C-alpha cells in the first residue's frame, strides 16, 4: 500500500527486463555538455577568488580601511549571500521560470546581471566619497556588496541544482561535481596568474594606495572573462538531460530493477537527520577552504614576510594541485566510496594546518603546505558536494532548497569567523611575536584545523547510515548507474500499483 506521497514501480513485466548497457549509455552526460555546464559558475568563481583572497588585503593595505570594518564588510556579504541562497532555493524550486531558459537557468541569468552590475565597484575607490571617513564609505561599499552577494547566490544555487536535473547516475553526478570544481580551480588560477603579471612590475615595493589602479585593471579583466563564460553556458548547456523522473535500484540477488519515488517539499527536509549532518560537513569544508584562502596571502605577506608577488604565487600552487586532484576524483570516489575519500581529504587538510605552524620566515616550505591545502581542500569539497547529491537522490523538486540551506550555514559561519578573527587581530596588534608572527599562524592552525576536526566527527556520525534513507517517509531513495528511461521501461504509461 502506497501513501499519497509515495509510488512504487517495477520496470520488469511479462518476463522482460531492461537493457542495462543501453541505460548506462543513456544516463551518461556527453562530455561537451559537461564542459558547457562547467562554464556556468566561472564568473562566480572568478569573483569569489578575488573576494576571499584579496578583499581584506585591498581594504587594509590599499584603501587603508579599518581592519575591523573590513571584517564587517565581509560579514555583511556572507550573511546576505546565505539568506539569499535560502530564498533562491525555495523560490527556484517553486517558480517555473522563463519558458525558453528553464527554471534553473532563469535564476542564473538574473544572478549574472546582478554580479556584473555590482562586483567591479567593490574593488574600486569610492566614486563620491573617496576622502570620507571609513564609516561613510562602509555604507557605499555595503550597498554594492549586497547586490553582488544576492546575484552570486542566484548563480550558485541555480547551477548546483542543475546537477541532479542533468543525470540520475551516481558516478555522473560525481563527474559533474569534479568538472565544476575543475573550472573553479582554473578560475582561481586565472585570477592569480593575472595578479602575478600585473603586480610583478615593481616587486620590491610594498602594497599601498598606488596599487589601486592595478586592482581596478584586475577586476575589469575578471569581469570580462566571467561574462564570456556565462554566455557560453547559456548557449550550450540545456536545462535537462534525462526524460524520466524515476530512479532505480539494482537488486542483484533478484536480477530485477525496482524504484521508489517520494516527493519532498522544503518543509520535509527539516525532519531528516542526515540533512543536518551533511549541512555541518559542508559548513566545515567551506570554513576550511575559505579561511585558508582569506588568510594565506596575509600569512605570506606579514608572517613569513615574503615578497608581495608571492601572494599570487602561493595560492597559484594551491590551485594547481587542486586541479590535478580533480582529475582522479571520480576514479577514487567510485573505488573506495565517498566517506573514505572524505577521510583521506581530512587527513591531508589537517597536515596543512599543522605544517603551517612550523614554517620559518622567508622559507619556501610554504609551497609544500600550499600543495597539501590544494589536495586536501579539493578532495573534501568535491566529496561533500557528492554526499549532498546522494542525499537529494531523485528529489530534484527541492534540490535548490537543500543547496541553499547548506550555503546559508556555510556563509554565516565564514562571516562570523572572519569578524571574530579581525577583532582578535586588532586587539593583539603589538602584543604578539612581532609583525603578527603568531596571529596568522594560529588562525591557519586553529580555524581550518578545527573545521576539519568537526567534519570528521560528523562524518563518523553519518558513517553507519545509508545516505538517502528518509526518516519522515521511511524510504530509501536510491540512484544507481543503471537508470531506466522511458524507451526502456516496459510498463511505461501504465498506472502504478497503489
C-alpha positions in Angstrom: 0.0 0.0 0.0 1.5 3.4 -1.0 0.8 6.7 0.6 -0.2 9.9 -1.2 3.4 10.9 -1.5 4.8 7.5 -2.5 4.6 5.3 -5.6 6.4 2.0 -6.3 7.1 0.9 -9.9 8.5 -2.3 -11.1 10.1 -1.8 -14.5 10.1 -5.6 -15.2 6.9 -7.0 -16.6 5.8 -10.1 -18.6 9.3 -11.6 -18.3 11.0 -8.7 -19.9 13.9 -6.8 -18.4 15.6 -3.6 -19.3 18.9 -3.5 -21.2 21.4 -2.1 -18.7 24.0 -1.3 -21.3 21.6 1.0 -23.1 20.6 2.5 -19.8 24.2 3.3 -18.9 24.7 5.0 -22.2 21.5 7.0 -22.0 22.2 8.0 -18.4 25.6 9.5 -19.2 26.1 13.1 -20.0 28.1 14.0 -23.2 31.5 15.4 -22.4 30.8 18.6 -24.4 27.7 19.2 -22.3 29.7 18.7 -19.1 32.2 21.3 -20.2 29.3 23.7 -21.1 27.8 23.1 -17.6 31.2 23.8 -16.0 31.3 27.2 -17.7 28.2 28.3 -15.8 29.9 29.0 -12.5 33.1 30.6 -13.8 32.0 34.2 -13.3 31.1 33.3 -9.7 34.4 31.5 -9.2 36.5 34.4 -10.5 34.6 36.9 -8.3 34.9 34.6 -5.2 38.6 34.2 -5.8 39.1 38.0 -5.6 36.6 38.3 -2.8 38.2 35.8 -0.5 41.8 36.2 -1.5 42.1 40.0 -1.8 39.2 41.8 -0.2 40.9 42.2 3.2 44.2 43.0 1.5 42.7 45.6 -0.7 40.8 47.4 2.0 43.6 47.1 4.6 46.7 47.7 2.5 45.4 49.8 -0.4 42.4 51.8 0.9 43.8 51.9 4.5 40.4 50.8 5.7 39.9 50.0 9.4 40.6 46.2 9.7 37.5 45.5 11.9 35.2 47.4 9.5 36.7 45.4 6.6 35.8 42.3 8.5 32.2 43.6 8.9 32.1 44.2 5.1 32.8 40.5 4.6 30.3 39.5 7.3 27.5 41.6 5.7 28.3 40.0 2.3 28.3 36.5 3.7 25.0 36.9 5.7 23.3 38.4 2.6 24.7 35.5 0.5 23.4 33.0 3.0 19.9 34.4 3.3 19.7 34.9 -0.5 20.7 31.2 -1.1 17.8 30.1 1.1 15.3 32.4 -0.6 16.5 31.5 -4.1 16.5 27.8 -3.1 12.8 27.9 -2.1 11.6 30.2 -4.9 13.6 28.5 -7.7 12.0 25.1 -6.7 8.6 26.7 -6.7 8.7 29.0 -9.8 9.0 27.5 -13.2 11.0 30.4 -14.7 11.3 31.6 -18.2 9.9 29.2 -20.8 12.9 29.2 -23.1 15.6 29.2 -20.4 14.1 26.8 -17.9 13.5 27.0 -14.1 17.2 27.0 -13.0 18.8 29.0 -15.8 16.3 31.9 -15.4 17.6 32.5 -11.9 21.2 32.0 -13.2 20.7 34.8 -15.7 19.3 37.2 -13.1 22.2 36.5 -10.8 24.7 37.0 -13.6 23.4 40.5 -14.3 23.5 41.4 -10.6 27.1 40.3 -10.3 28.0 42.2 -13.5 26.5 45.5 -12.3 27.9 45.4 -8.8 31.2 43.5 -8.5 33.5 46.0 -10.3 32.6 48.7 -7.8 33.8 46.7 -4.8 37.4 46.8 -6.0 37.4 50.5 -7.0 37.8 53.5 -4.8 34.5 55.1 -3.6 33.3 57.3 -6.5 31.9 60.2 -4.5 33.3 59.6 -1.0 37.0 58.7 -1.5 38.1 61.1 1.2 35.2 60.5 3.6 35.6 58.6 6.9 35.6 54.8 6.8 32.1 54.7 8.4 30.7 56.7 5.4 32.5 54.6 2.8 31.2 51.5 4.6 27.6 52.3 3.6 28.7 52.9 0.0 30.5 49.5 -0.3 27.9 47.5 1.5 25.2 48.6 -1.0 27.2 47.1 -3.8 28.2 44.1 -1.8 24.5 43.2 -1.0 23.6 43.3 -4.7 26.7 41.3 -5.6 26.0 38.6 -3.0 22.4 38.3 -4.0 23.4 37.8 -7.6 26.2 35.4 -6.6 23.7 33.3 -4.6 21.4 33.1 -7.6 24.1 31.8 -9.8 25.5 29.3 -7.2 22.2 27.7 -6.2 20.7 27.5 -9.7 24.0 26.0 -11.0 24.3 23.4 -8.2 20.6 22.4 -8.5 21.2 21.6 -12.2 23.4 18.6 -11.3 20.6 16.3 -10.1 18.5 17.6 -13.0 21.1 16.6 -15.6 21.6 13.0 -14.6 20.5 10.4 -12.0 23.7 8.4 -12.5 25.6 8.5 -9.2 29.1 8.5 -10.8 28.0 11.0 -13.5 27.0 13.4 -10.7 30.4 13.0 -9.1 31.9 13.7 -12.5 29.8 16.9 -12.9 30.9 18.0 -9.4 34.5 17.3 -10.4 34.2 19.3 -13.6 32.5 22.1 -11.8 35.3 22.2 -9.3 37.9 21.9 -12.0 36.5 25.1 -13.5 36.6 26.6 -10.1 40.3 25.8 -9.8 41.1 27.1 -13.3 39.2 30.3 -12.5 41.3 30.8 -9.4 44.5 30.0 -11.3 43.5 32.7 -13.9 43.0 35.3 -11.1 46.3 34.5 -9.5 48.2 34.5 -12.8 46.7 37.8 -13.9 47.5 39.2 -10.4 51.1 38.0 -10.7 51.6 39.6 -14.1 50.1 42.9 -13.0 51.8 43.2 -9.7 55.2 41.8 -10.8 56.2 45.1 -12.3 57.7 46.6 -9.1 58.4 43.5 -7.0 60.5 45.3 -4.4 57.7 47.7 -3.3 55.0 47.1 -0.7 51.3 47.2 -1.4 49.8 50.7 -1.0 47.4 53.3 -2.3 49.4 53.5 -5.6 48.3 49.9 -6.4 44.6 50.9 -6.6 44.8 51.1 -10.4 46.1 47.6 -10.7 43.2 46.2 -8.7 40.9 48.2 -11.0 42.5 46.6 -14.0 42.3 43.1 -12.4 38.6 43.4 -11.6 37.7 44.6 -15.1 39.6 41.7 -16.7 38.0 39.2 -14.4 34.5 40.6 -15.2 35.1 40.4 -18.9 36.2 36.7 -18.7 33.3 35.9 -16.5 30.7 37.4 -18.8 32.1 35.4 -21.8 31.8 32.0 -19.9 28.3 32.8 -18.7 27.3 33.5 -22.2 28.8 30.2 -23.3 26.9 28.3 -20.6 23.5 29.8 -21.6 24.1 29.0 -25.2 25.4 25.4 -25.0 24.0 23.9 -21.8 20.4 22.7 -21.7 18.3 22.5 -18.5 17.6 18.8 -18.5 19.3 15.7 -19.9 17.1 12.8 -18.9 13.5 12.3 -19.7 12.0 10.4 -16.7 11.6 11.3 -13.1 12.2 7.8 -11.8 15.2 6.4 -10.0 16.3 2.8 -10.0 17.9 0.4 -7.5 19.8 -2.6 -8.9 18.8 -5.7 -6.9 21.5 -8.1 -8.0 20.1 -11.0 -5.9 16.8 -10.9 -7.8 18.0 -9.7 -11.2 15.4 -7.0 -11.1 15.2 -3.2 -11.2 12.8 -1.5 -8.9 12.3 2.1 -8.0 10.6 4.1 -5.3 10.0 7.8 -5.6 9.0 10.1 -2.7 8.1 13.8 -3.1 10.0 16.0 -0.7 8.9 19.6 -0.1 11.3 22.1 1.5 9.5 21.6 4.8 10.0 17.9 4.8 13.8 18.3 4.9 13.6 19.7 8.4 12.7 16.3 9.7 15.7 14.5 8.1 18.7 14.0 10.5 21.0 13.4 7.5 20.2 16.8 6.2 21.7 18.4 9.3 24.7 16.1 9.4 25.7 16.8 5.8 25.0 20.6 6.4 27.6 20.6 9.2 30.1 18.6 7.0 29.6 21.1 4.1 30.0 24.0 6.5 33.2 22.6 7.9 34.5 22.0 4.4 33.8 25.6 3.3 35.2 27.0 6.5 38.5 25.2 5.9 38.7 26.4 2.3 37.6 30.0 2.8 39.6 30.8 5.9 42.6 29.3 4.3 42.1 31.3 1.1 41.5 34.6 3.0 44.4 34.4 5.5 47.1 32.5 3.5 48.0 35.7 1.5 48.2 37.7 4.7 50.3 34.9 6.2 52.7 35.0 3.3 52.9 38.8 3.4 53.0 39.5 7.1 54.1 36.4 8.9 56.8 34.7 6.8 57.5 38.1 5.1 57.8 37.0 1.5 57.8 39.5 -1.4 54.3 40.7 -2.5 54.4 38.7 -5.7 54.1 35.5 -3.6 50.5 36.4 -2.5 49.8 35.3 -6.1 52.3 32.5 -6.5 51.4 30.6 -3.3 47.7 30.5 -4.0 48.6 29.5 -7.5 50.4 26.4 -6.2 47.3 25.6 -4.1 45.0 25.6 -7.1 47.5 23.8 -9.4 47.4 20.8 -7.0 43.6 21.2 -6.6 43.2 20.9 -10.4 45.4 17.8 -10.6 43.4 16.2 -7.8 40.1 16.8 -9.6 41.4 14.6 -12.5 41.3 11.5 -10.3 38.4 12.2 -8.0 35.8 10.2 -10.0 38.0 7.1 -10.0 38.9 7.4 -6.3 35.3 8.0 -5.2 34.0 5.1 -7.2 36.8 2.8 -5.9 36.7 3.4 -2.1 33.5 5.3 -1.7 32.6 8.9 -0.7 33.0 8.5 3.0 36.5 7.0 2.9 37.6 9.6 0.3 36.5 12.3 2.6 38.6 10.9 5.5 41.7 10.9 3.3 41.0 14.5 2.3 40.6 15.5 6.0 43.9 13.9 6.9 45.7 15.9 4.2 43.9 19.0 5.2 44.9 18.7 8.9 48.5 18.1 7.7 48.4 21.6 6.1 47.2 23.2 9.3 49.9 21.6 11.4 52.7 22.3 8.9 51.8 26.0 8.8 52.8 26.3 12.4 56.5 25.4 11.8 57.4 27.3 8.6 60.2 29.9 9.4 60.5 33.4 8.0 61.4 33.6 4.3 61.1 29.9 3.9 59.9 28.1 0.7 58.3 25.4 2.8 55.1 27.3 2.3 54.8 25.8 -1.2 54.7 22.3 0.4 51.9 23.3 2.8 50.1 25.0 -0.1 50.2 21.7 -2.1 48.6 19.9 0.9 46.0 22.6 1.1 45.1 22.2 -2.6 44.9 18.4 -2.5 43.0 18.1 0.8 40.6 21.0 0.0 39.8 19.7 -3.4 39.0 16.2 -2.1 36.8 17.3 0.8 34.8 19.9 -1.3 34.1 17.5 -4.2 33.2 14.8 -1.8 30.9 16.9 0.4 29.0 18.0 -2.7 28.8 14.4 -3.8 27.3 13.5 -0.4 24.8 16.2 -0.9 23.7 14.8 -4.3 23.4 11.4 -2.7 21.1 13.0 0.0 18.9 14.6 -2.7 18.8 11.5 -4.8 15.7 11.7 -7.1 14.1 14.6 -5.1 15.2 17.3 -7.6 11.9 19.1 -6.9 13.5 20.6 -3.7 17.2 20.4 -4.7 17.7 24.1 -4.7 16.4 24.4 -1.2 18.9 21.8 0.1 21.8 23.6 -1.6 20.5 27.0 -0.4 20.2 25.8 3.2 23.7 24.3 3.2 25.0 27.5 1.8 23.3 29.6 4.5 25.0 27.7 7.2 28.4 27.9 5.4 28.2 31.7 4.7 27.1 32.6 8.2 29.9 30.5 9.8 32.5 32.1 7.5 31.3 35.6 8.0 31.2 35.3 11.8 34.7 33.6 11.8 36.2 36.5 9.8 34.7 39.2 12.1 35.9 37.4 15.3 39.4 36.9 13.8 39.6 40.6 12.7 38.6 41.7 16.2 41.3 39.4 17.8 43.9 40.7 15.4 43.0 44.3 16.3 43.2 43.5 20.0 46.6 41.7 19.7 48.3 44.3 17.5 51.7 44.9 19.1 51.2 42.2 21.7 52.2 39.2 19.6 55.6 37.9 18.4 56.2 40.9 16.2 54.6 41.7 12.9 51.7 39.3 13.5 54.1 36.4 13.6 51.9 34.4 15.9 48.4 35.6 14.9 48.3 34.3 11.3 49.9 31.0 12.2 47.3 30.4 14.9 44.5 31.5 12.6 45.5 28.9 9.9 46.0 26.2 12.5 43.0 26.7 14.8 40.2 27.6 12.3 40.9 25.3 9.3 42.2 22.6 11.6 39.2 22.9 13.9 36.8 22.8 10.9 38.4 19.6 9.6 38.0 18.0 13.0 34.3 19.0 13.1 33.9 17.5 9.7 35.5 14.2 10.8 33.2 14.0 13.9 30.0 14.4 11.9 31.3 12.0 9.2 31.7 9.4 11.9 28.0 10.0 13.0 27.0 9.6 9.3 29.2 6.7 8.7 26.9 3.8 9.8 24.0 5.2 7.9 22.9 4.7 4.3 22.8 8.2 2.7 19.3 8.7 1.1 17.3 7.0 3.9 14.3 9.2 4.6 13.2 9.1 8.2 10.0 11.0 7.5 8.8 8.8 4.6 10.6 5.6 5.8 12.0 5.2 2.3 15.4 4.8 0.8 15.5 6.8 -2.4 18.5 5.5 -4.3 20.0 6.2 -7.7 22.5 3.9 -9.5 24.4 3.6 -12.7 21.6 1.6 -14.3 18.8 4.1 -14.7 15.7 3.2 -16.7 14.4 5.6 -19.4 11.0 6.0 -21.0 12.1 4.0 -24.0 13.4 1.1 -21.9 10.6 0.9 -19.4 8.3 -2.0 -20.4 5.4 -0.7 -18.3 5.8 3.0 -19.3 2.5 4.8 -19.4 0.9 2.1 -17.2 -0.8 3.1 -13.9 1.4 2.2 -10.9 0.1 -0.2 -8.3 -1.3 1.7 -5.3 
